[in-house]
Amino acid sequence: MTYNTIKDFHEIAASPRKQMDRYLGEGKKIVLTVPYYTPDEIVHSMGLVPMGTWGADMELDRAKEYFPAFMCSIVQSILELGITGKFEGASAIIIPSLCDTLKTMGENWKYAVPDIKFIPMTYPQNRKPAFGIAYTRAGYERVIKELEECTGAEFSPDKLAESNRLYNEHNAAMRKIDALLAKHAEITVQERSDIFASANYMLVEEHTALVNKLITELEAADESVGNFPIVISGILTDMDGLSETFDEFGMHIVADDVCAQSRQYRTDVPFGADALQALAEKFANTDNCSVLYNVEKPRVQWIVDVAKNRGAKGVVVVMTKFCDPEEFDFVCIKEACEKADLPLALVEVDRQMNQFEQVKTNLETFRDMLLF
């Protein structure tokens, strides 16, 4: 079956610069937001366009002047794009502090891309206690101050409350589309990726409207079940070669634990009279992620539970090369899947990959395991 909106998602996901130029042409100012958990709600509430950047599949050159080869290629490719002028026109970039590589990125950005202001967002590891929430709020207040200084935009608590509401609506739509996609194996892995990736390059209300159109189309269509339903987990899984491999072997993603996909839509901003405090509480409530400290590692059991609930035959961990938080969690995930008698495969990717033969071998072997 052909879904009219799928093409729209692909065109947007494949051409972020075109989207950027459209918003600039409308007189809007753009703020780049680097993963993970950047307060897009604040940017949006100030009349600015938050544009997520997860890097790009590309050969690295100039970024190597600032980073050693063993640093995460997502961060390196973001810097490469900045140095080579791909973000020209952006007013600022917000970079969080949730992994060691991100902590070094901001200072490098200041020297490598001086025309786009670097705004740090420093998050606490102990985010759940009252002092952690206060720390997060203070970080947000700094972001607001620096955005006002570099863009001339003004912050309003009432406008933030409205943006919080719009982002909660988007979260609900993304959770619903995730559940529907589990029942529609005719949607390819590449198409699924486009649905999530396109959210980075659109105003939230525009993306919600497009997702709701697809929801209507899917609800009117017959459900289909894939032969090899799986759960995928990782930071980033949008490489074309990876998606094509999943599709080639008939693997149907029934759920994901991917930071660039469903992981960021699980937690809503709680209702509260103080919109900024509510946003800080949202971060405190966010969990089940490798870059968020939790000694009990609930993410591990979450993966097993969602795999069973969605009828998955196995789990594929897509490991971003040199990502320490994900590597630390993998041992726990592997043990939990073995205990639950849930087949598990591991594939390693990075932003410089242009050959996927090893990935294909791993996934073909895994597919054959699922046959028996």
C-alpha positions in Angstrom: 0.0 0.0 0.0 1.2 3.5 -0.8 1.0 6.1 2.0 0.9 9.7 0.7 2.8 11.2 3.6 5.8 8.8 3.5 7.3 10.8 0.5 7.0 14.0 2.5 8.9 12.6 5.5 11.7 11.3 3.1 12.1 14.7 1.3 12.4 16.5 4.6 14.8 14.0 6.2 17.0 13.9 3.1 17.3 17.7 2.8 17.8 19.5 6.1 19.6 22.4 4.4 16.5 23.0 2.3 14.4 23.1 5.4 16.9 25.5 7.0 16.8 27.8 4.0 13.0 27.8 4.1 12.9 29.0 7.7 15.6 31.6 7.1 13.7 32.8 4.0 10.6 33.3 6.3 12.7 35.6 8.5 13.1 33.1 11.3 16.2 32.5 13.3 17.6 29.0 13.7 19.3 27.5 16.8 21.1 24.2 16.3 20.4 21.7 19.0 22.9 18.9 19.6 21.8 15.6 21.1 20.8 14.6 23.7 17.8 16.1 25.5 18.4 19.7 24.5 15.6 22.0 25.7 14.0 22.6 22.4 10.9 23.8 24.2 12.7 26.9 25.3 14.0 27.7 21.9 10.6 27.2 20.3 8.9 29.3 22.9 11.2 32.3 22.0 10.0 32.3 18.4 13.2 30.6 17.2 13.5 27.4 15.2 15.2 24.5 17.1 17.0 22.4 14.4 18.4 19.1 15.7 21.7 18.0 14.3 22.9 14.4 14.6 25.8 14.9 12.1 25.9 13.2 8.7 27.4 10.2 6.9 30.5 11.7 5.5 34.3 11.5 5.3 35.9 13.5 8.1 38.7 16.0 7.3 38.8 19.3 9.2 37.3 17.8 12.4 40.4 15.7 12.8 42.3 18.9 13.6 40.3 19.2 16.8 39.4 15.6 17.7 41.5 12.4 17.9 40.3 9.5 15.6 38.8 7.6 18.5 36.2 10.2 19.4 32.5 9.6 18.5 31.9 10.2 14.8 28.5 11.8 15.4 30.2 14.7 17.2 33.0 14.9 14.8 30.7 15.1 11.8 28.7 17.9 13.4 31.9 19.8 13.8 32.9 19.0 10.2 29.5 20.3 9.0 30.0 23.5 11.0 33.6 24.1 9.7 32.6 23.5 6.1 29.7 26.0 6.3 26.8 23.6 6.1 25.1 25.4 9.0 25.6 28.9 7.6 22.8 31.2 8.8 22.3 29.6 12.2 22.4 32.0 15.1 23.6 29.6 17.8 24.2 26.0 18.8 23.3 24.4 22.1 25.6 21.6 23.1 24.7 19.5 26.2 27.2 17.8 28.5 25.9 14.3 28.8 28.9 12.4 27.6 32.7 13.0 27.7 32.9 13.7 23.9 30.2 16.3 24.1 32.0 18.0 27.0 34.9 18.7 24.7 32.9 19.7 21.7 31.8 23.1 22.9 35.3 24.5 23.4 36.4 23.1 20.0 33.3 24.7 18.4 34.2 28.1 19.7 37.5 28.1 17.8 36.5 26.1 14.8 33.1 27.8 14.1 33.3 31.2 15.7 30.4 32.7 13.6 27.8 30.4 15.3 27.6 31.1 19.0 28.2 28.1 21.3 25.7 27.9 24.2 26.4 25.1 26.8 23.7 23.2 28.6 25.2 21.6 31.6 23.1 18.8 33.1 23.5 17.1 36.5 24.2 13.4 36.8 22.0 13.3 39.9 19.0 14.8 38.2 16.1 13.4 40.3 16.6 15.0 43.7 15.4 18.6 44.4 19.0 19.9 44.1 19.4 18.2 40.7 16.2 19.8 39.4 17.4 23.1 40.7 20.7 22.6 38.9 18.9 21.8 35.6 16.7 24.8 36.0 19.8 27.0 36.5 21.2 25.6 33.3 18.0 26.4 31.4 18.1 30.0 32.8 21.6 30.4 31.4 20.5 29.1 28.0 17.6 31.6 28.0 19.9 34.5 28.9 22.4 33.6 26.1 19.7 33.1 23.5 18.2 36.5 24.4 21.7 38.1 24.0 22.6 36.5 20.6 19.2 36.5 18.9 17.3 39.4 20.4 14.4 37.1 21.2 12.5 37.5 24.5 11.6 34.7 26.9 8.0 34.4 28.2 6.9 31.8 30.8 3.4 31.8 29.2 4.9 31.1 25.8 7.0 28.3 27.3 3.9 26.8 28.8 2.4 26.7 25.3 5.5 25.2 23.8 5.6 22.6 26.5 2.0 21.7 25.5 2.9 21.4 21.8 5.9 19.2 22.6 3.7 16.9 24.7 1.3 16.6 21.8 4.2 15.7 19.6 5.4 13.1 22.1 2.0 11.5 22.1 1.8 11.4 18.3 5.3 9.9 18.1 4.4 7.2 20.7 1.3 6.4 18.8 3.1 6.2 15.4 5.7 3.9 17.0 2.9 1.6 18.2 1.2 1.6 14.8 4.4 0.9 12.9 4.8 -2.3 14.9 1.6 -3.5 13.2 2.5 -2.4 9.6 5.5 -4.4 8.2 4.9 -2.8 4.8 6.6 0.3 6.1 10.3 -0.2 5.4 13.0 0.5 7.9 14.2 3.4 5.8 10.7 4.9 5.8 10.5 4.4 9.5 13.8 6.2 9.9 12.6 9.1 7.8 9.6 9.6 10.0 11.8 10.1 13.1 14.7 12.0 11.4 12.4 14.5 9.8 11.3 15.7 13.2 14.7 17.3 13.7 14.2 19.7 10.8 10.6 20.9 11.3 8.8 23.1 13.8 7.2 20.8 16.2 3.6 21.7 15.3 4.3 21.1 11.6 5.8 17.6 12.3 2.9 16.7 14.6 0.4 17.5 11.9 2.3 15.4 9.3 2.5 12.5 11.8 -1.2 12.7 12.5 -1.9 12.4 8.8 0.1 9.2 8.6 -1.6 7.9 11.7 -5.0 8.3 10.0 -3.7 6.5 6.9 -2.3 3.6 8.9 -5.4 3.2 11.0 -7.5 2.9 7.8 -5.1 0.2 6.4 -5.0 -3.5 7.1 -2.4 -4.6 9.6 0.6 -6.7 8.5 3.1 -8.7 10.5 6.7 -9.2 9.4 8.5 -12.6 9.4 11.3 -11.3 11.6 10.0 -8.8 14.1 12.9 -7.2 16.1 13.7 -4.5 18.6 16.6 -2.2 17.8 18.7 -0.3 20.4 21.4 2.3 20.1 22.1 6.0 19.8 21.7 6.5 16.0 20.5 4.0 13.4 19.7 6.2 10.3 22.5 5.1 8.0 21.1 4.2 4.6 23.3 1.1 4.3 22.0 -0.2 7.7 18.4 0.5 6.8 18.8 -1.2 3.4 20.3 -4.3 5.1 17.4 -4.6 7.6 15.0 -4.4 4.7 16.9 -6.8 2.5 16.7 -9.5 5.2 13.0 -8.8 5.9 13.5 -7.5 9.4 10.6 -5.6 10.8 11.2 -3.1 13.6 8.4 -3.5 16.1 10.0 -1.2 18.7 13.1 0.8 19.2 15.3 1.9 22.0 17.1 4.4 19.9 18.1 7.9 21.2 17.5 9.5 17.9 14.1 7.9 17.6 11.6 6.8 20.2 13.8 7.2 23.3 13.4 11.0 23.3 9.6 10.9 23.2 8.8 8.8 26.2 8.6 11.6 28.8 6.3 14.5 28.8 6.6 17.9 30.5 4.4 17.6 33.7 1.6 20.1 34.2 2.6 22.9 36.5 2.1 26.6 37.1 5.8 27.2 36.6 6.6 26.2 33.1 10.4 26.3 33.5 10.3 24.3 36.7 8.1 21.7 34.9 10.6 21.5 32.1 13.4 20.8 34.6 11.2 18.1 36.2 10.7 16.5 32.8 14.5 16.0 32.6 14.5 14.6 36.1 11.8 12.1 35.1 13.5 11.0 31.9 15.2 7.6 32.2 16.1 4.3 30.4 19.0 5.8 28.5 22.7 5.1 28.5 23.7 8.7 28.9 21.5 9.2 32.0 22.9 8.0 35.3 20.9 5.4 37.0 22.7 2.7 39.0 19.8 0.3 38.7 20.0 0.3 34.9 16.2 0.1 34.3 16.8 0.5 30.5 18.0 -3.1 30.4 14.8 -4.6 31.6 12.8 -2.1 29.5 14.3 -3.5 26.4 13.4 -7.1 27.4 9.9 -6.1 28.4 9.1 -4.2 25.2 10.5 -7.0 23.1 8.2 -9.5 24.7 5.2 -7.1 24.6 5.6 -6.4 20.9 6.3 -10.0 20.0 9.9 -9.5 18.8 11.9 -12.5 18.0 15.2 -10.8 18.8 17.1 -7.6 19.7 19.7 -5.9 17.6 22.0 -3.5 19.3 23.5 -0.9 16.9 26.6 0.3 18.6 28.0 3.7 17.7 31.7 3.2 17.5 33.6 4.7 20.5 30.4 5.4 22.4 31.4 4.6 26.0 28.0 4.9 27.6 26.5 2.4 25.1 29.4 0.0 25.4 29.0 0.0 29.2 25.3 -0.9 28.9 25.8 -3.6 26.3 27.1 -6.2 28.8 24.0 -5.8 31.0 21.7 -5.9 27.9 23.4 -9.1 26.7 23.0 -10.8 30.1 19.4 -9.8 30.4 18.5 -11.0 26.9 20.3 -14.4 27.5 18.4 -14.8 30.7 15.1 -14.0 28.9 16.0 -16.5 26.1 15.9 -13.5 23.7 18.3 -13.7 20.7 20.7 -10.8 20.5 22.9 -9.4 17.7 25.5 -6.6 17.9 26.5 -4.5 14.9 28.9 -1.5 15.0 28.5 1.6 12.9 29.9 5.1 12.6 29.3 8.2 10.5 32.2 7.4 8.1 31.0 4.0 7.0 30.4 3.4 3.3 30.8 -0.4 3.3 28.3 -2.5 5.2 29.4 -6.0 4.3 30.3 -7.0 7.9 27.0 -5.6 9.1 25.2 -7.6 6.4 27.1 -10.8 7.5 26.1 -10.3 11.1 22.5 -9.6 10.4 22.1 -12.4 7.8 23.5 -14.8 10.4 21.1 -13.4 13.0 18.2 -13.7 10.6 19.0 -17.3 10.0 19.1 -17.9 13.8 15.6 -16.6 14.1 14.4 -19.2 11.6 15.0 -22.0 14.1 
